[in-house]
């Protein structure tokens, strides 16, 4: 930076000053949280030899369970997308196809055999919204008794106290994405999807469900007398 001593005198001496600047470059960062469903989400598995603690985390598996092919009620699950940085995150959901290979005769586990035989039909899973923008950081809360912060998926009832709403309150709320499972055959469906974030790290997740012809898998609405 130059500071002239006298502008009226040509060729005057200027004072030089050097300023050291420091900046932080941030990229869009999006996290995905599955809204729990008690009857579908299994208990945490025991540590596995093929997935040590230092290995990369496997994709999130969203379980839909058994659904009747002609069910009158749709089976839905929901996830929350949150922005972890103060950068606008542009995202969209894409299907990651895989080649269907025949199962091996010997030397495969039950999990591998399922991957070989499962149908990779992206039309079986539909999303109410497949792209959008997130303004961050998204609002979250501290889980009681721990140091983990999680987004809130339960609406606050009027009986609980809450602060006054801001005009931009919804701008920093996590985005809720509803996934619907519509099977056409009585087979296992297993599809891999990706939340692609522009200039950021993508998130992979797997949707798994099974079509059925059993009447017990056809959930019907009923009302108590």
C-alpha positions in Angstrom: 0.0 0.0 0.0 1.4 3.4 -1.0 0.7 6.6 0.8 1.9 9.8 -1.1 3.3 12.5 1.2 2.4 15.5 -1.0 0.3 15.2 -4.2 1.1 18.7 -5.4 4.8 18.2 -5.7 5.7 15.9 -8.7 8.1 13.0 -7.9 7.4 13.1 -4.2 8.4 10.2 -2.1 5.7 7.8 -1.0 5.4 5.7 2.1 5.1 2.0 1.6 3.2 -0.3 4.0 3.0 -4.1 3.7 -0.1 -5.8 5.1 -0.2 -9.5 5.7 -3.6 -11.0 4.9 -5.0 -14.4 5.9 -8.0 -16.1 4.4 -9.8 -19.4 4.9 -11.1 -21.1 1.8 -14.2 -23.3 2.3 -15.9 -25.8 0.1 -19.6 -26.9 0.2 -20.0 -29.7 2.7 -23.3 -31.7 3.0 -24.2 -34.3 5.5 -27.1 -36.8 5.4 -29.1 -38.1 8.4 -31.7 -40.8 8.2 -34.9 -40.2 10.2 -35.2 -43.4 12.3 -38.0 -45.9 11.9 -38.1 -48.3 14.8 -39.5 -51.4 13.0 -37.2 -51.0 9.9 -33.9 -49.9 11.3 -31.9 -52.9 12.7 -29.8 -52.8 15.8 -26.1 -51.8 15.4 -24.1 -54.7 14.1 -21.0 -56.1 15.9 -17.6 -55.1 14.5 -16.8 -56.9 11.3 -13.3 -58.1 10.2 -13.7 -56.6 6.7 -14.7 -53.2 8.1 -12.0 -52.2 10.7 -12.4 -48.8 12.5 -9.7 -47.2 10.2 -11.5 -48.3 7.0 -13.7 -46.0 4.9 -17.3 -45.9 6.1 -19.7 -47.9 4.0 -22.6 -46.1 2.3 -25.7 -45.5 4.4 -28.3 -48.2 3.8 -32.0 -47.1 3.9 -34.1 -50.1 4.6 -37.7 -50.3 3.4 -38.5 -53.8 4.4 -41.2 -56.0 2.7 -43.8 -54.1 0.7 -46.8 -55.6 -1.1 -46.7 -55.1 -4.8 -50.3 -53.8 -4.9 -50.3 -52.2 -1.5 -52.7 -49.4 -1.0 -50.3 -47.5 1.2 -46.9 -46.4 0.1 -43.8 -47.2 2.1 -41.8 -44.0 2.6 -38.6 -43.1 4.4 -37.1 -39.6 4.8 -33.6 -38.2 5.1 -32.3 -34.7 6.1 -29.7 -32.9 4.1 -27.7 -30.3 6.0 -25.0 -27.8 5.0 -22.0 -27.9 7.4 -20.3 -24.8 6.0 -21.4 -21.2 5.3 -21.1 -21.8 1.5 -24.2 -22.3 -0.7 -24.3 -26.0 -1.6 -25.9 -27.0 -4.9 -26.9 -30.7 -4.9 -28.7 -33.2 -6.9 -29.5 -36.9 -6.6 -28.2 -39.3 -9.2 -28.5 -43.0 -9.7 -25.3 -45.0 -9.7 -25.9 -48.0 -11.9 -24.1 -51.3 -11.5 -23.6 -54.3 -13.8 -25.6 -57.3 -12.8 -23.2 -60.3 -12.6 -24.2 -63.9 -12.2 -23.5 -65.3 -8.7 -20.5 -67.5 -8.1 -21.1 -71.2 -7.4 -19.0 -71.3 -4.3 -17.0 -69.0 -2.0 -19.7 -66.2 -1.6 -21.4 -65.0 1.5 -25.1 -64.3 2.0 -24.4 -60.5 1.6 -22.5 -61.0 -1.6 -25.1 -63.4 -3.0 -27.8 -60.7 -2.3 -25.8 -58.1 -4.2 -25.5 -60.4 -7.2 -29.2 -61.2 -7.4 -30.8 -57.9 -6.3 -32.6 -55.8 -8.9 -31.0 -52.4 -9.7 -34.2 -50.7 -10.8 -34.1 -47.0 -10.1 -37.8 -46.6 -11.0 -38.7 -48.5 -7.8 -37.5 -45.6 -5.6 -38.8 -42.1 -6.2 -37.8 -38.8 -4.6 -40.1 -35.9 -3.9 -37.2 -33.6 -4.6 -34.0 -34.5 -6.4 -32.1 -31.2 -6.5 -31.8 -27.9 -4.8 -29.6 -25.5 -2.8 -28.6 -25.4 0.9 -27.6 -22.3 2.8 -25.4 -23.1 5.7 -24.6 -23.8 8.2 -27.9 -25.5 8.7 -29.6 -25.4 12.1 -29.0 -28.3 14.4 -29.1 -29.0 18.2 -26.9 -30.7 20.8 -28.0 -34.3 21.6 -28.7 -34.4 25.4 -25.9 -36.2 27.3 -23.4 -36.1 24.4 -21.3 -33.8 22.3 -23.0 -34.8 19.0 -25.0 -32.2 17.1 -28.0 -33.5 15.1 -30.7 -31.8 13.0 -34.2 -31.8 14.5 -36.7 -33.8 12.5 -39.5 -33.6 15.1 -41.7 -30.5 14.8 -41.9 -28.3 17.9 -45.4 -28.4 19.5 -47.0 -25.1 20.5 -46.9 -26.1 24.1 -43.1 -25.9 24.2 -41.4 -22.5 24.4 -39.6 -21.2 21.4 -38.1 -18.0 20.2 -39.7 -15.6 17.8 -39.5 -16.6 14.1 -37.2 -14.8 11.8 -38.0 -13.9 8.2 -35.1 -16.1 7.0 -35.7 -18.9 9.5 -36.6 -21.5 6.8 -33.5 -20.6 4.8 -31.1 -22.4 7.1 -33.3 -25.4 7.9 -32.2 -28.8 6.7 -33.8 -30.1 3.5 -36.1 -33.1 4.0 -36.2 -35.6 1.2 -38.9 -38.2 1.1 -38.2 -41.5 -0.6 -41.0 -43.8 -1.8 -40.6 -47.5 -2.5 -42.8 -49.0 -5.2 -41.9 -52.6 -6.1 -43.2 -54.3 -9.2 -41.9 -57.8 -8.5 -41.5 -60.0 -5.5 -37.7 -59.7 -5.5 -35.1 -57.8 -3.6 -34.4 -54.3 -4.8 -31.0 -52.7 -4.1 -30.1 -49.4 -5.7 -27.2 -47.1 -5.1 -27.7 -43.3 -5.3 -25.4 -40.4 -4.9 -26.0 -36.9 -3.6 -23.6 -35.0 -5.9 -22.5 -31.6 -4.5 -21.0 -29.1 -6.9 -17.4 -28.4 -5.9 -17.8 -30.5 -2.8 -17.7 -34.1 -1.6 -20.5 -36.4 -2.8 -22.5 -38.8 -0.5 -23.5 -42.3 -1.5 -26.4 -44.2 0.0 -28.2 -47.4 -0.8 -32.0 -48.0 -0.9 -33.0 -51.6 -0.1 -36.4 -53.2 -0.1 -38.2 -56.3 -1.1 -41.5 -56.8 -3.0 -44.0 -59.3 -1.7 -47.3 -61.0 -2.5 -48.1 -61.9 1.1 -51.2 -60.2 2.6 -49.4 -59.5 5.9 -47.1 -57.2 4.0 -50.1 -55.2 2.7 -50.5 -52.5 5.4 -54.0 -51.2 5.6 -55.3 -48.1 7.3 -57.7 -48.8 10.2 -59.5 -46.8 12.9 -60.3 -48.0 16.3 -64.0 -48.2 17.1 
